[in-house]
Every structure is written in structure tokens, then in C-alpha cells.
């Protein structure tokens, strides 16, 4: 994402500012300027720069403005279609495959942005359990690559020292994400293309919670049963974690 003035790369604001943007009590009346250009010493909102990027993308591959709200609804429910293949069913190459695929990918990204952006104003559900900061930890930090680290159990010695054990209690997963998408929830383009709606990808350790999340995130799309969950489980989620959720944006 580039600065509109000097075309320098935009970076995220100081990570120390993230708690303020996650805090219900200090939520501003206007979207915080979470992107910064060090060359121009200017700040921008994520919404403005993402909207500008979509406008440029649709002009480049469709030669028109980005979809309206009405077009978006039609795109989500009827117009996306399956991901284009390099080869036709008869084995012949797809004509203008790169352009056709770029159009499809741009539409998937547009759906993702329309359905998976966490509102910068937050919601009451963000602060369940009397939490002071957004429990989803949004906005998130920007990462140049996806990282997975092991969390070990800790014990407290009689002298008060905390020591790590060899017992694994979880994983810390930080997914690749550009600064402009710090309000974008962790998701997977394959699920978005399949269900044509928002989806939330989370690491869970218990099968009961896996089923709950599967039923919850697809609520209202179609009834979730064993066959649907099997279809979702067959998608390349491991690759999404490895490559990052927003590499196509």
C-alpha cells in the first residue's frame, strides 16, 4: 500500500498505539489514522487507502469503478462463480487466463473486505466479560510473514521465579498481514469463495470448539452437518496459515 502523495510504502502506526485503538473507552468518533508515511509525515485511515486500492484495481482489470452496494450483494450471492482454471474441461487452455483470474481474485478480495473488516468502533461483543480491550485483539499488528511459536506451561518456584516447563499448552499464531489490513479478521480466501460470505479462521485445540466455530461462522448460509464440515476440512487451510490470509490483496 503506497502513499498517495509520494508513493512511498505506508507503515502501521507505532504498535504502542494499538491498545488505544482496541479500547472501548477511548474509541474515537472518527476512524483512527492507522497508516503512516514517514517521507511525507502524513497519516491515513485504512478505509481510505483500501477503497483507493480497489478503485485502481477495478479500473485496471474491469475498466470501471468498484462495485456499488447493490452490485456487491449480487456479487456475493450470485456472481462470483468458481475459481477459473488454466485448462478447460476438454483440456484446452483458458483464453486470457491471467486476466480472467485477476478479475476473479479481485472480486474475492472485494467480498473479503466487505464482510471481514472489523468495525473500528467495535461492538459490545468485543468486550464480553467486562474486558477493557477488544478480545479479538483488533486492530492487529502487521507482519511480513506468518509465524507460529510454541507456548509452554509455566510453574512458579517457591522463590517467586516463573520457569517454563516442557509441557505444550498452545500455539501463538501471527499471520502475514499488511499494515493496511490491521482491521481485517483472520480468514481464508478458499472459504470465502466456497461460502461467499464472511469466515473467521481460528486455531482451536478442542474438537467441540471446532464444531462450534464451524456452525457459528456459517450461521445463516446453510445448515451445518457432518458433510459440510468435511467439505470445509478438505480445504487447504494449512497453506492459508503458511502463506498468510491476505496475500491475495
WOURTA-V397055 format. One record per residue. N is the residue number from 0. D_FIRST is the distance of its C-alpha to the first C-alpha in Angstrom with 1 decimal. Layout:
# WOURTA-V397055
N/D_FIRST
N/D_FIRST
This chain:
# WOURTA-V397055
0/0.0
1/3.8
2/7.0
3/9.2
4/12.1
5/11.8
6/8.6
7/8.5
8/5.9
9/5.9
10/8.5
11/10.8
12/13.9
13/17.1
14/18.1
15/21.4
16/20.2
17/19.5
18/23.2
19/23.3
20/20.7
21/22.7
22/26.0
23/27.8
24/29.9
25/27.2
26/24.9
27/24.0
28/24.9
29/21.4
30/18.0
31/17.1
32/14.3
33/12.6
34/9.5
35/10.7
36/10.4
37/13.4
38/14.1
39/14.6
40/15.7
41/14.0
42/12.8
43/11.2
44/11.9
45/9.9
46/12.0
47/11.2
48/7.5
49/8.2
50/11.2
51/9.8
52/7.8
53/11.2
54/13.2
55/11.8
56/12.4
57/15.8
58/16.8
59/16.1
60/18.1
61/20.3
62/20.7
63/20.7
64/18.9
65/17.4
66/20.4
67/22.5
68/23.8
69/26.8
70/25.0
71/23.0
72/26.3
73/27.8
74/24.9
75/25.1
76/28.8
77/29.9
78/27.4
79/25.2
80/27.8
81/27.8
82/25.3
83/26.4
84/28.3
85/28.7
86/32.4
87/34.5
88/37.3
89/39.8
90/37.8
91/36.7
92/33.1
93/30.7
94/30.3
95/26.8
96/25.6
97/22.0
98/21.5
99/23.3
100/21.3
101/17.9
102/19.3
103/20.6
104/17.4
105/15.4
106/18.3
107/18.3
108/14.7
109/15.7
110/18.8
111/17.1
112/14.9
113/18.2
114/20.4
115/18.7
116/16.8
117/19.0
118/20.2
119/19.2
120/22.9
121/24.1
122/27.4
123/30.9
124/30.5
125/27.8
126/30.6
127/33.5
128/36.2
129/35.8
130/32.6
131/31.0
132/27.4
133/25.5
134/27.2
135/24.1
136/22.3
137/19.4
138/16.9
139/16.5
140/15.3
141/12.4
142/13.9
143/13.1
144/16.1
145/18.6
146/21.7
147/25.1
148/27.7
149/31.3
150/32.8
151/36.5
152/39.1
153/40.4
154/44.0
155/45.4
156/48.2
157/51.3
158/50.1
159/46.9
160/44.6
161/42.0
162/42.0
163/40.0
164/42.0
165/41.4
166/41.0
167/37.6
168/36.7
169/33.1
170/29.7
171/26.6
172/23.6
173/20.1
174/17.7
175/14.6
176/11.6
177/8.0
178/8.1
179/6.8
180/9.8
181/12.4
182/14.6
183/14.6
184/18.1
185/18.8
186/19.8
187/20.5
188/19.7
189/23.3
190/24.7
191/22.7
192/23.9
193/27.4
194/27.9
195/25.5
196/24.9
197/23.1
198/23.9
199/23.6
200/23.9
201/25.9
202/28.0
203/31.6
204/34.9
205/37.5
206/38.3
207/39.3
208/35.8
209/34.3
210/36.4
211/35.7
212/31.9
213/32.4
214/34.6
215/32.6
216/29.2
217/30.9
218/33.2
219/33.9
220/32.7
221/35.9
222/38.5
223/37.5
224/40.2
225/40.7
226/39.7
227/36.4
228/35.5
229/36.6
230/34.3
231/31.3
232/32.5
233/32.6
234/28.8
235/26.9
236/25.6
237/26.1
238/23.7
239/21.1
240/21.8
241/21.7
242/18.5
243/16.6
244/16.3
245/12.7
246/12.6
247/13.0
248/10.0
